[in-house]
Amino acid sequence: MLILALLIVATLGVQYYLNYLTQQENIELRDAQAQALVAGFALGTAGLTSPEERVVDLIERPGQTFLDEETRGRIVDIIIIDDQWRISDSIKENNWPTVGEDGTLQYKMLADLTDLPPLMEGSRLGDDLARFPNKKTNKNSDDEAHAIPVETSKGRWYVMVLLKNDKSEAAWRAARPLLVTLAVLSISTLITFWLVWRFTRPIANLSAAARRVAEGDLLVRVPDEDRGDEMGQLALRFNEMTAELEKSKELEAQLQQAEKSAVIGRLGSAIAHEIRNPLNYINLTLDHLRSKYSPDEPERKEKFNKLTSQLKDEVARINQQISDFLNYSRPAKADLRPIDAREVVQESLRLVEAQAGENHVKISVVEHEDVPKLLGDPEFLRSVFNNLFINAVQAMGSGGGKLSIKISPDGGFVRFDIADTGSGIPPENLSNIFEPYFSTKETGTGLGLAIVQKIVEIHNGTISVLSTAGEGAKFTVRLPKEMK
C-alpha cells in the first residue's frame, strides 16, 4: 500500500509539473504573439505616417527598433487598407499598387484577397466587418489575422496584421502531458508487476517445496532465505524445518537399523551357539576318525585324509561365516594402541600366500619412508586386511595376476592402497559393496566388506574403492596415525 501510494503521489507530482510547464509556455507564447501584434501595428501606423516609405523598408531599415528576429518570424504580413478598401501597402510585393498604361496607380482591393487567415475578434469592427473577406473562420489555416481601425485626415484606414499560429506545436504541447503521464503509468505498472513477482515468486517456491516435502523429499530447500524481508525469514524457517525433519528421518532410520541389528544380534548369538556346538563335535569327530580309523593302505589313506580335510574345511568355512555374522551384529569396542603398519599387512598376507601361489598371483608390498605407526586394534585390523586380501586373490582366480600393497603417510593418517588385476567390480554394484548381506558370490554371506567398513569407522578412518570392470579394483584405507 505504501509503494502504491508513493507511485500515485509521484504520478500526480509529474502531472502537476508538466501542467505548470505547459501553462508557462502558453503564457510565453501569448506574450510573444501580443508583442508581434503590437510591433505589426506599430509598423503599419508608421507606414501610414510615412507614405514615401513602404513597410518592408521600415523593417529592413538599419537600427530599426520595431522587430527583433523572433518577432519578425511570427509576422506573416502587414496590410494597410485605405478608406476605399484598397491595399495601400503590404510586406508582400504582389499586393503592392501597380502603375497602369495611363500612368495611374492600380490598387488591389481587399475583397480580392481570398487566401487570408481567419479574422480574430471581428465583432469589434461593427459594420465594417462585412468588408473583410476573412470574417468567417477558415479552419484549414494555421495563421490568424488581427485588424485595427486608424482614424486619419483622409478617413478610416485599417492596419491588418497576419500572425503565424503553429497548431502542430500547440497539439504537441497538449499531447506532451498525456505522453509523459502514459510513460509514468507504464513505469508504475512495470514496478507494480516487478513487486508482485518479487512477492509471489517466493510463495510459489514455498508451495512447490511444501509439495515435494509432502512427497517425501526432505532435501528440498527454498532459495529465498537470503532476502531481508518477511518472505526471506519464512524461507529460512522452512529450510530449518526441512533440515530438522531430514535429521529426524536419519535418526529414525539409524534407530530402526540399531534395533534391527540388536534383534539380529541376539537371535544370531543364540543360533550361533546352537550351531557351533555340533560343529565342534563334528570337527573333533573328524580328528578322531583321522587318528583312529585311518586306513593303512596308502591309496585309501590318501583319499580318506582328503575327504576328512575337505569336511574340516567346510566346517571351518561355516564357523567363519558365523564369526562374521557375530562380528557385524555385536557392538564392537576397539583396543587401540600403536601398531606397525607393515606388520599388520604381513600377518594378513600369510593367510593368502598359499592360495596366491596356487593361482600364480604375484604379491608386492611397497612401504614409503617415514611411515608412522598407526593407532588401532591388531585383531580388528587383521580382519580388515584378511577380507581385502582374500577378496583380491579370489577376484583374480586361477588365471594369475598381481596384488600390490602400498603403504604411505597421508597427513594425520596412514594410507593403504590395495590394488589387484582381477575382474573388477561392475559399476552398478560399486554403491552396494559395503552394504550388509550384499554379495556377488554364490557362497558369500555379504558381510565381509560390511565388517571391513564398520571396523574402519570404529578406528575413525575411511575406506573407498575405485574399479573398472575387467581391469581390477583398488581399495584405499586411511587409518589415524599414532599421536605423540
JORAUR-V447816 format. One record per backbone hydrogen bond with DSSP energy under -0.5 kcal/mol. CO is the residue of the C=O (numbers start at 1). NH is the residue of the N-H. E is the energy in kcal/mol with one decimal. If there is no record, write none. Layout:
co->(CO/CO)
nh->(NH/NH)
e->(E/E)
This chain:
co->(1/2/3/4/5/6/7/8/9/10/11/12/13/14/15/16/17/18/19/20/21/22/23/24/25/26/27/28/29/30/31/32/33/34/35/36/37/38/39/40/41/42/43/44/45/46/50/54/55/56/57/61/68/69/70/71/71/74/74/77/78/79/79/80/80/81/82/85/86/86/89/92/93/98/100/104/105/106/108/109/110/112/118/119/121/122/123/125/126/127/128/129/131/132/134/137/138/144/145/146/148/150/150/152/155/155/157/158/158/159/159/160/160/161/161/162/162/163/165/166/167/168/169/170/171/172/173/174/175/176/177/178/179/180/181/182/183/184/185/186/187/188/189/190/191/192/193/194/195/196/197/198/199/200/201/202/203/204/205/206/207/208/209/210/211/212/213/216/217/222/224/229/230/231/232/233/234/235/236/237/238/239/240/241/242/243/244/245/246/247/248/249/250/251/252/253/254/255/256/257/258/259/260/261/262/263/264/265/266/267/268/269/270/271/272/273/274/275/276/277/278/279/280/281/282/283/284/285/286/287/288/289/297/298/299/300/301/302/303/304/305/306/307/308/309/310/311/312/313/314/315/316/317/318/319/320/321/322/323/324/325/326/334/337/339/339/340/341/342/343/344/345/346/348/348/349/349/352/353/354/355/356/357/360/360/362/364/366/368/370/373/374/374/376/376/377/378/379/380/381/382/383/384/385/386/387/388/389/390/391/392/393/395/396/397/401/402/402/403/404/405/406/407/408/410/412/413/414/415/416/416/417/417/418/419/423/426/426/427/429/429/430/432/435/437/441/446/446/447/448/449/450/451/452/453/454/455/456/457/459/462/464/466/468/468/472/473/474/475/475/476/477/477/478/479/480/482)
nh->(5/6/7/8/9/10/11/12/13/14/15/16/17/18/19/20/21/22/23/24/25/26/27/28/29/30/31/32/33/34/35/36/37/38/39/40/41/42/43/44/45/46/47/48/49/50/53/58/59/60/61/64/72/73/74/74/75/76/164/162/91/81/160/88/89/158/85/110/82/88/80/95/96/106/103/100/107/98/87/112/113/114/145/122/124/125/126/128/129/130/131/132/133/135/119/139/141/163/120/161/159/152/157/155/152/157/150/81/160/148/161/79/162/146/163/76/77/144/167/170/171/172/173/174/175/176/177/178/179/180/181/182/183/184/185/186/187/188/189/190/191/192/193/194/195/196/197/198/199/200/201/202/203/204/205/206/207/208/209/210/211/212/213/214/215/217/216/218/220/225/227/233/234/235/236/237/238/239/240/241/242/243/244/245/246/247/248/249/250/251/252/253/254/255/256/257/258/259/260/261/262/263/264/265/266/267/268/269/270/271/272/273/274/275/276/277/278/279/280/281/282/283/284/285/286/287/288/289/290/291/292/293/301/302/303/304/305/306/307/308/309/310/311/312/313/314/315/316/317/318/319/320/321/322/323/324/325/326/327/328/329/330/336/376/341/374/344/345/346/347/348/349/350/351/352/352/353/356/357/358/359/361/360/362/401/403/405/407/371/372/482/339/376/337/378/381/382/383/384/385/386/387/388/389/390/391/392/393/394/395/396/397/423/399/400/362/404/421/364/419/366/417/368/415/413/481/410/479/408/418/477/406/419/475/404/470/429/430/430/432/433/433/435/438/439/444/437/438/451/452/453/454/455/456/457/458/459/461/460/480/478/476/474/471/472/468/420/466/418/477/464/416/479/462/414/375/484)
e->(-2.5/-2.3/-2.3/-2.4/-2.6/-2.6/-2.5/-2.7/-2.5/-2.5/-2.5/-2.7/-2.3/-2.4/-2.5/-2.4/-2.3/-2.7/-2.5/-2.3/-2.4/-2.6/-2.4/-2.6/-2.6/-2.8/-2.6/-2.3/-2.8/-3.0/-2.6/-2.5/-2.7/-2.8/-2.5/-2.4/-2.4/-2.5/-2.3/-2.6/-2.9/-2.4/-2.2/-1.6/-1.9/-1.1/-2.1/-1.8/-2.3/-2.4/-0.7/-1.7/-2.5/-1.6/-0.8/-0.8/-1.0/-0.6/-2.8/-3.2/-0.5/-0.6/-3.1/-2.8/-1.2/-2.8/-1.8/-2.6/-2.3/-1.0/-2.7/-1.4/-1.8/-4.7/-1.6/-3.9/-0.6/-2.5/-3.0/-1.3/-1.6/-1.1/-2.6/-0.6/-1.3/-2.0/-1.1/-1.4/-1.3/-1.4/-1.7/-1.4/-0.6/-1.3/-2.4/-0.9/-1.6/-3.0/-3.2/-2.9/-2.3/-0.5/-3.0/-1.4/-2.4/-0.6/-3.8/-3.2/-0.5/-2.1/-0.5/-3.1/-0.5/-2.3/-0.5/-3.1/-1.2/-2.2/-1.0/-1.7/-2.8/-2.3/-2.2/-1.9/-2.4/-2.4/-0.7/-0.5/-2.6/-2.8/-2.7/-2.6/-2.5/-2.8/-2.8/-2.5/-2.8/-2.9/-2.7/-2.7/-2.7/-2.6/-3.0/-2.7/-2.7/-2.8/-2.9/-2.7/-1.9/-2.6/-2.5/-0.6/-0.7/-2.5/-2.6/-2.8/-2.5/-2.6/-2.6/-2.8/-2.0/-2.0/-2.4/-2.3/-1.3/-2.6/-1.6/-1.1/-0.6/-0.7/-1.5/-1.8/-2.5/-2.5/-2.4/-2.5/-2.3/-2.6/-2.4/-2.3/-2.5/-2.2/-2.3/-2.6/-2.4/-2.3/-2.7/-2.5/-2.5/-3.0/-2.6/-2.5/-2.8/-2.8/-2.6/-2.6/-2.9/-2.9/-2.7/-2.9/-2.7/-2.5/-2.9/-3.1/-2.6/-2.8/-3.6/-2.8/-1.8/-2.6/-3.5/-2.0/-1.9/-2.4/-3.0/-1.4/-0.8/-1.9/-3.1/-2.1/-2.8/-2.8/-2.6/-2.5/-2.4/-1.8/-2.4/-2.8/-2.5/-1.8/-2.6/-2.0/-2.9/-2.5/-1.9/-2.6/-2.8/-2.1/-2.2/-2.4/-2.2/-2.2/-2.2/-2.4/-2.6/-2.3/-2.5/-2.6/-2.4/-2.5/-2.5/-2.2/-2.3/-2.1/-2.0/-2.7/-2.3/-2.4/-2.7/-2.0/-2.2/-2.2/-1.0/-2.3/-0.5/-2.2/-1.6/-1.7/-2.8/-2.4/-1.6/-2.1/-1.3/-0.9/-0.5/-0.9/-1.1/-2.9/-2.2/-2.1/-2.0/-3.2/-1.1/-0.5/-1.4/-3.4/-2.9/-3.1/-0.7/-0.6/-3.4/-2.7/-0.7/-1.8/-0.6/-2.8/-2.1/-1.7/-1.7/-2.5/-2.4/-2.0/-2.0/-2.8/-2.6/-2.5/-1.9/-2.4/-2.6/-2.0/-1.2/-1.0/-1.1/-0.8/-0.7/-2.5/-0.5/-0.7/-2.5/-2.5/-3.2/-2.6/-2.8/-3.2/-1.3/-2.1/-2.7/-2.4/-2.2/-0.6/-2.7/-2.2/-0.6/-2.8/-2.6/-3.6/-1.8/-0.8/-0.7/-1.5/-0.9/-0.6/-1.9/-1.4/-0.6/-0.6/-1.4/-1.0/-2.6/-2.0/-2.6/-2.1/-2.5/-2.4/-2.4/-2.0/-1.5/-2.7/-1.7/-0.6/-2.8/-2.6/-2.8/-2.6/-0.5/-1.6/-2.3/-2.3/-3.0/-0.5/-1.8/-2.9/-0.5/-1.9/-3.2/-2.4/-0.7)
